[in-house]
Amino acid sequence: MQVADPKRAVTQVAQRLSLRKPQAEALRRLDDIVDLIGPAKEADVDAARAAVRAAYGNLPDATFEDFDNRFNFPHFCFSLATGVGKTRLMGAFISYLYMTGKSRNFFVLAPNLTIYDKLLADFQPSSRKYVFRGIEAFANNAPLIVNAENYEEGRGVRGTDLFGREGAIINIFNISKINSEVRGGNAPRIKRLQEYIGDSYFAYLSELDDLVLLMDEAHRYRGSAGARAIAELKPILGLEVTATPKTVGTKSEEFKNVVFRYDLPSAMEDGYVKEPAVGTRANFDPKSVDEATLERIKLEDGVNYHEHVKVALETYARQYDVRVVRPFMLVVTQDTSHARQVREFVESEGFFDGRYKGRVIEIHSGTKGEESDENALRLLNIEKSGDTDIVIHVNKLKEGWDVSNLFTIVPLRASASDILTEQTLGRGLRLPYGKRTGVAVVDQLTVIAHERFNDLIEKAKEDNGITRRLKTVTIGDGGDVPASKPVIVTAPSIIEQMVIQAEAQVTTPTSSETTSLTYDQAAASQMLGAAESAPPFLFEKREEVRLAKTVLSVVMPEISRQVSSIRELENPEVVQRITQTALAAQKMQDGLFPPITEAQATAVVEEVCKQLVQRTIAIPRLTITPKEQVSFGFSLFQLDLKSWNYQPLSKELLIQVLRTEDRRTISGEAGGETPAHLEDYIVAKLVDYPEIDYDAHAAILYDFAGQVVAHFRHKHSDEEKVRAVLQGHARHIAEAIFVQMKQHMWRGQTCYRVTVNSAFDQLRPQTFDGTGTGIVRKFTEAAEKLSETKRFIFTGFSKNCYQMAKFDSDTERRMATLLERDPSVRLWMKPGPNQFKIFDTDGNPYQPDFVVETATEKLIMETKRANDMTDQIVLRKADSAALWCFIATESQSPASGDKPWSYLLVPETAVLENATVAGLASTCIRIADTDLRGRFEMG
C-alpha cells in the first residue's frame, strides 16, 4: 500500500472519522510519540522513556513519568472520560498506524466478555458504530478480524482475505483467553501448538516485528497474571485507553505513563456527555422523616422524574422524527439484602398500584440461576427492548455496560463522594443521540438525593470535584417536575380535529375502545376536550367519516404531488379523481359493495377539499440540493502582526499556560527533527485544523508562515532566536493565524437543483408535554411568571391552523395575539419540527417561529430579542429562510394565483398592542435575496 505522510494522515483520519477535539488531540500525540521513539522490535525502552518524559512529563493534561515495570515494551496511556469515545479512538490509532506503514498487525485486548462482544461488533463494517467508516484505506479492503472463535482456522497467519488481498489484521481477544489456565494445568488454547504454523498462535504473534497492542479499559490489566501474559506478546508499542488511569484493588496506584488526559469535567463543559443535575423534593426537610420513609419518598420522586423524562423523550422523538429513547432509572443499594427489599417494595401493589411489577431488574452477585441469566440478558438489551423501568444494583456497575438511556439515578444510603464518582455518574452520561439536543431533559442526568442535596452542591464546587457545577431539579407541586402523572398531548391540525369531532358525533365508543386508552392518552383526551373546539364536519353517517379519513390519510398525500396548487382541490375534475380513488381504497377494506353511494362520496370529498383550502397554509415541499459540492477556502491577506512580540524560549524549557493559569514546563526539543525551513514549524500546526486542506492551501499557508518569520527576523537578528520563538510558540501562533484566516474565509457561489415534491404539505400533528395542573389557558392570558411561558399549552385561537400552541417566550404569545387581531391575517401557525426542510449553510435545521398567510402574501416570521438582531447565527438562518422563500415563490406555477413568500425578522420591541403585520413588514427587516435568479434550476 502507499504510505501516507504522518502529518497528513493525522488530518485525514481526524476528518474522515469526525473525531472530537480530545480524540484528535490524542491522535496528534500518538503521531508525536511515534516520531520521538520510532517503535520497533526490541527497541531501547530506556531511550523511549527518556524521550517521552522530556515531552510529556509535566504538561497540564499529561503526567508521564515511567513505564510499568511489568511490561517490557513502550506503552502509553490515553485517558478519556466515559462517553467521549474510546473505541473510536482505537479505530483512529489503528487507521493512522496502518496508513503510515508503521504496522499492519494489531492485537486489541478486552477485559471481559461484555466488552469483547462489543468490540467485535464495532469492528464489523455492518455495524452502525463501525470504527473505520470513512477511512479510504479500508473502504475496499476491510481489516481482517481474528478472534477467539476463529484464530485456529489460520486466517491470522495467512494474512489475506478470501480473495488473497493483504491488509490490516486485527486480533480481538478477551484477557482470559491468553491469561487463564485450564483444567489439568494446561496452557490456554492460544498458547498450544498449531500444526499449520509449527508453533502456538500466541508465539507466532509475539514474533511479529510490527505488532501493536491496544488495551481497552487498561486499568484492568495491571494484575500480575494479566501483565505477564501481555508482556509475553512483545509488541513494538502498547496503547492503553481508559477513563480511570489507576490500578484496581485496595492499594490502587495512579498510572505513571499518561500522555493525554481528558477528564469528565472537560467533557461536560464541551458538551460531549450529559449535564449532571441533582434533584430533591420541593419544600421538603429530609430530617423530618425516618430512613425507611426517606427511601420510599426518594423512590417515588425518582419514578415521578423518570416518568417525566419518558414523556419528554417521546415528545422530542415525535417532534423531530427520530427514534424513541426508552429511559430507565438506576437505584443504587447498599448490599444484596437491601437490593432485595427495594425490589420487593417497588414491585408491590403499595408502590404506584403495582405498575412496575415485572419491569424491574435486580443485578448483583446474589442473583443466580435462571433469574440471573434473564436479568443479564435484559440488562444487555435495555436500550432496545423498552421493557425495563428500574434497575437495582449494589454499589457500582462495572465497565462495558455502556448505555445512553439512563437519565435518573437514585442512590440509597450513599455519601456525596460516592455519588459524584465517575463509576456512578459515568454509567449514565452517554448522550442518546450522540450529541446534545438543546432540550434540557434529553441532555441531562439527574441524581435524586434529598438528604445529600446541599452536600452535593458543595462537593461539586471543589476544584477536584467531578463537575464544576450541578444543575438543580425540584420535584413536586411548585417545583420543576410536577408530582402528577405525565401526559403527552397530541394536537392535530384543525382539519384532522374536525374529522375527530365528526367521528365523536356519529360514534359511541365501545367499552373496549375506552379501556384501551392508557392513562396518558385518557388525560390528553380530557385536555383536548377542555380546549375550545373546532367546528366539526357535518357528516351524519359513520361511512362518511371513514371516507373523509381515507381522503386525508391515503389519497391526499398522493394528490398533493399531482396538482400544482392547493386551489386545484376545488376543481370538479380533481374532486372526482379524489372521490374515485377514495372509493377504490374503501372497496379494498369493505368488500365489493361499499356502504356509501358515489353521490354521498362526492359530497364528502367536496367538503373536505373546501375546508383544506380554507384552513391550511399551503407550504410546498421542496428538495433543494447543491448541483456540485460546496467549495470554500481562504483568501490571501496581510496578517496583523503589530502586537506580536513572542520571546525566544530556552531550548531546555518551553512555557505552557493552563486554563487555570498554572505554569508548567516541557522540553524545547519535543518536536523531533529540526525542520529545514522555519516556516514548517507554523505550517505543521496549521494543517491540524480540519477546515484547512493542505493540498489546496499550501501556497497560502507558507505565505502566512513567511510573513511571521519575516516579522520575527525583523525583531531578532540571531536566526537561532527566531527558531526558538517559532518552536516554542508554534501552536499559539498557528491559533492566532487561524482566527484571522476565518475572517477571510470564502464560500463558492452554489447553484441549486430544486424539485417540487408536492404543492402543499399536510400539517402534521404536534406533540406537547401537558404535565401539571392548570396547564391549558387562553392565549390572551400571559403566564404569571413570564419565564414559565414554555410550560403552558395555549388555546382559544380562531385563525391558527392548530387548536393548540406552545410558545417559547411571552413575545411569541404576544405575536400570536397580534396575528389573531389583525384583520389582514387569514391564517397562521407555529410549525412543528420537520414541517419545513430549511437548513443553514452549516447544515443545521431551521424551524421558523411563525408562518402567516395574509390577503396578499405568505410570510415566515421570526421574533428575536433586539440585541440578537445582528447575531451572525440569526442572520445565517435568516439568509437560509430567505432563500427558501425566494425558491418557493419562483417554483409556483404562474397560472396558480398562489401568493408570494417573504421572510420577516421582528425584534421583540416591535411586538406591540397596536402593531399590524403590514406595519411590521414596513419597519422590520424583510430579507430578500435578489442575487439568486439563475442560481437554481427546477428538477
Rosetta blueprint (number, residue, H / E / L):
1 M L
2 Q L
3 V L
4 A L
5 D L
6 P H
7 K H
8 R H
9 A H
10 V H
11 T H
12 Q H
13 V H
14 A H
15 Q H
16 R H
17 L L
18 S L
19 L L
20 R L
21 K H
22 P H
23 Q H
24 A H
25 E H
26 A H
27 L H
28 R H
29 R H
30 L H
31 D H
32 D H
33 I H
34 V H
35 D H
36 L H
37 I H
38 G L
39 P L
40 A L
41 K L
42 E L
43 A L
44 D L
45 V H
46 D H
47 A H
48 A H
49 R H
50 A H
51 A H
52 V H
53 R H
54 A H
55 A H
56 Y H
57 G L
58 N L
59 L E
60 P L
61 D L
62 A E
63 T E
64 F E
65 E L
66 D L
67 F L
68 D L
69 N L
70 R L
71 F L
72 N L
73 F L
74 P L
75 H E
76 F E
77 C E
78 F E
79 S E
80 L E
81 A L
82 T L
83 G L
84 V L
85 G L
86 K H
87 T H
88 R H
89 L H
90 M H
91 G H
92 A H
93 F H
94 I H
95 S H
96 Y H
97 L H
98 Y H
99 M H
100 T L
101 G L
102 K L
103 S L
104 R L
105 N E
106 F E
107 F E
108 V E
109 L E
110 A E
111 P L
112 N L
113 L H
114 T H
115 I H
116 Y H
117 D H
118 K H
119 L H
120 L H
121 A H
122 D H
123 F L
124 Q L
125 P L
126 S L
127 S L
128 R L
129 K L
130 Y L
131 V L
132 F L
133 R L
134 G L
135 I L
136 E H
137 A H
138 F H
139 A L
140 N L
141 N L
142 A L
143 P L
144 L E
145 I E
146 V E
147 N E
148 A L
149 E L
150 N L
151 Y H
152 E H
153 E H
154 G L
155 R H
156 G H
157 V H
158 R H
159 G L
160 T E
161 D L
162 L L
163 F L
164 G L
165 R L
166 E E
167 G L
168 A L
169 I E
170 I E
171 N E
172 I E
173 F E
174 N E
175 I H
176 S H
177 K H
178 I H
179 N H
180 S L
181 E L
182 V L
183 R H
184 G H
185 G H
186 N L
187 A L
188 P L
189 R H
190 I H
191 K H
192 R L
193 L E
194 Q E
195 E L
196 Y L
197 I L
198 G L
199 D E
200 S E
201 Y H
202 F H
203 A H
204 Y H
205 L H
206 S H
207 E L
208 L L
209 D L
210 D L
211 L E
212 V E
213 L E
214 L E
215 M E
216 D E
217 E L
218 A H
219 H H
220 R H
221 Y L
222 R L
223 G L
224 S H
225 A H
226 G H
227 A H
228 R H
229 A H
230 I H
231 A H
232 E H
233 L L
234 K L
235 P L
236 I L
237 L E
238 G E
239 L E
240 E E
241 V E
242 T E
243 A L
244 T L
245 P L
246 K E
247 T L
248 V L
249 G L
250 T L
251 K L
252 S L
253 E L
254 E E
255 F L
256 K L
257 N E
258 V E
259 V E
260 F E
261 R E
262 Y E
263 D L
264 L H
265 P H
266 S H
267 A H
268 M H
269 E H
270 D H
271 G L
272 Y L
273 V L
274 K L
275 E E
276 P E
277 A E
278 V E
279 G E
280 T E
281 R E
282 A L
283 N L
284 F L
285 D L
286 P H
287 K H
288 S H
289 V L
290 D L
291 E H
292 A H
293 T H
294 L H
295 E H
296 R H
297 I H
298 K H
299 L H
300 E H
301 D H
302 G H
303 V H
304 N H
305 Y H
306 H H
307 E H
308 H H
309 V H
310 K H
311 V H
312 A H
313 L H
314 E H
315 T H
316 Y H
317 A H
318 R H
319 Q H
320 Y H
321 D L
322 V L
323 R L
324 V L
325 V L
326 R L
327 P L
328 F E
329 M E
330 L E
331 V E
332 V E
333 T E
334 Q L
335 D L
336 T H
337 S H
338 H H
339 A H
340 R H
341 Q H
342 V H
343 R H
344 E H
345 F H
346 V H
347 E L
348 S L
349 E L
350 G L
351 F L
352 F H
353 D H
354 G H
355 R L
356 Y L
357 K L
358 G L
359 R L
360 V E
361 I E
362 E E
363 I E
364 H L
365 S L
366 G L
367 T L
368 K L
369 G H
370 E H
371 E H
372 S H
373 D H
374 E H
375 N H
376 A H
377 L H
378 R H
379 L H
380 L H
381 N L
382 I H
383 E H
384 K H
385 S H
386 G L
387 D L
388 T L
389 D L
390 I E
391 V E
392 I E
393 H E
394 V E
395 N L
396 K L
397 L L
398 K L
399 E L
400 G L
401 W L
402 D L
403 V L
404 S L
405 N L
406 L E
407 F E
408 T E
409 I E
410 V E
411 P E
412 L L
413 R L
414 A L
415 S L
416 A H
417 S H
418 D H
419 I H
420 L L
421 T L
422 E H
423 Q H
424 T H
425 L H
426 G H
427 R H
428 G H
429 L L
430 R L
431 L L
432 P L
433 Y L
434 G L
435 K L
436 R L
437 T L
438 G L
439 V L
440 A L
441 V L
442 V L
443 D L
444 Q E
445 L E
446 T E
447 V E
448 I E
449 A L
450 H L
451 E L
452 R L
453 F H
454 N H
455 D H
456 L H
457 I H
458 E H
459 K H
460 A H
461 K L
462 E L
463 D L
464 N L
465 G L
466 I L
467 T L
468 R L
469 R L
470 L L
471 K E
472 T E
473 V E
474 T E
475 I E
476 G L
477 D L
478 G L
479 G L
480 D L
481 V E
482 P L
483 A L
484 S L
485 K L
486 P L
487 V L
488 I E
489 V E
490 T E
491 A E
492 P L
493 S E
494 I H
495 I H
496 E H
497 Q H
498 M H
499 V H
500 I H
501 Q H
502 A H
503 E H
504 A H
505 Q H
506 V H
507 T L
508 T L
509 P L
510 T L
511 S H
512 S H
513 E H
514 T H
515 T H
516 S L
517 L L
518 T L
519 Y H
520 D H
521 Q H
522 A H
523 A H
524 A H
525 S H
526 Q H
527 M H
528 L H
529 G H
530 A H
531 A L
532 E L
533 S L
534 A L
535 P L
536 P L
537 F L
538 L L
539 F L
540 E L
541 K L
542 R H
543 E H
544 E H
545 V H
546 R H
547 L H
548 A H
549 K H
550 T H
551 V H
552 L H
553 S H
554 V H
555 V H
556 M H
557 P H
558 E H
559 I H
560 S H
561 R H
562 Q H
563 V L
564 S L
565 S L
566 I H
567 R H
568 E H
569 L H
570 E H
571 N L
572 P H
573 E H
574 V H
575 V H
576 Q H
577 R H
578 I H
579 T H
580 Q H
581 T H
582 A H
583 L H
584 A H
585 A H
586 Q H
587 K H
588 M H
589 Q H
590 D H
591 G L
592 L L
593 F L
594 P L
595 P L
596 I L
597 T L
598 E H
599 A H
600 Q H
601 A H
602 T H
603 A H
604 V H
605 V H
606 E H
607 E H
608 V H
609 C H
610 K H
611 Q H
612 L H
613 V H
614 Q H
615 R H
616 T L
617 I L
618 A L
619 I L
620 P L
621 R E
622 L E
623 T E
624 I E
625 T E
626 P E
627 K L
628 E L
629 Q L
630 V L
631 S L
632 F E
633 G E
634 F E
635 S L
636 L L
637 F L
638 Q L
639 L L
640 D L
641 L L
642 K L
643 S L
644 W L
645 N L
646 Y L
647 Q L
648 P L
649 L L
650 S L
651 K L
652 E L
653 L L
654 L E
655 I E
656 Q E
657 V E
658 L L
659 R L
660 T L
661 E L
662 D L
663 R E
664 R E
665 T E
666 I E
667 S L
668 G L
669 E L
670 A L
671 G L
672 G L
673 E L
674 T L
675 P L
676 A L
677 H L
678 L L
679 E H
680 D H
681 Y H
682 I H
683 V H
684 A H
685 K H
686 L H
687 V L
688 D L
689 Y L
690 P L
691 E L
692 I L
693 D L
694 Y H
695 D H
696 A H
697 H H
698 A H
699 A H
700 I H
701 L H
702 Y H
703 D H
704 F H
705 A H
706 G H
707 Q H
708 V H
709 V H
710 A H
711 H H
712 F H
713 R H
714 H H
715 K H
716 H L
717 S L
718 D L
719 E H
720 E H
721 K H
722 V H
723 R H
724 A H
725 V H
726 L H
727 Q H
728 G H
729 H H
730 A H
731 R H
732 H H
733 I H
734 A H
735 E H
736 A H
737 I H
738 F H
739 V H
740 Q H
741 M H
742 K H
743 Q L
744 H L
745 M E
746 W E
747 R E
748 G L
749 Q L
750 T L
751 C L
752 Y E
753 R E
754 V E
755 T E
756 V E
757 N E
758 S E
759 A L
760 F L
761 D L
762 Q L
763 L L
764 R L
765 P L
766 Q E
767 T E
768 F E
769 D E
770 G L
771 T L
772 G L
773 T L
774 G L
775 I L
776 V E
777 R E
778 K E
779 F L
780 T L
781 E L
782 A L
783 A L
784 E L
785 K L
786 L H
787 S H
788 E H
789 T H
790 K H
791 R H
792 F L
793 I E
794 F E
795 T E
796 G L
797 F L
798 S L
799 K L
800 N E
801 C L
802 Y E
803 Q L
804 M L
805 A E
806 K L
807 F L
808 D L
809 S L
810 D H
811 T H
812 E H
813 R H
814 R H
815 M H
816 A H
817 T H
818 L H
819 L H
820 E H
821 R H
822 D L
823 P L
824 S L
825 V E
826 R E
827 L E
828 W E
829 M E
830 K L
831 P L
832 G L
833 P L
834 N L
835 Q L
836 F L
837 K L
838 I L
839 F E
840 D L
841 T L
842 D L
843 G L
844 N L
845 P E
846 Y L
847 Q L
848 P L
849 D L
850 F E
851 V E
852 V E
853 E E
854 T E
855 A L
856 T L
857 E L
858 K E
859 L E
860 I E
861 M E
862 E E
863 T E
864 K E
865 R L
866 A H
867 N H
868 D H
869 M L
870 T L
871 D L
872 Q H
873 I H
874 V H
875 L H
876 R H
877 K H
878 A H
879 D H
880 S H
881 A H
882 A H
883 L H
884 W H
885 C H
886 F H
887 I H
888 A H
889 T H
890 E H
891 S L
892 Q L
893 S L
894 P L
895 A L
896 S L
897 G L
898 D L
899 K L
900 P L
901 W E
902 S E
903 Y E
904 L E
905 L E
906 V E
907 P E
908 E H
909 T H
910 A H
911 V L
912 L L
913 E L
914 N L
915 A L
916 T L
917 V H
918 A H
919 G H
920 L H
921 A H
922 S H
923 T H
924 C L
925 I E
926 R E
927 I E
928 A L
929 D L
930 T L
931 D L
932 L L
933 R L
934 G L
935 R L
936 F E
937 E E
938 M E
939 G L
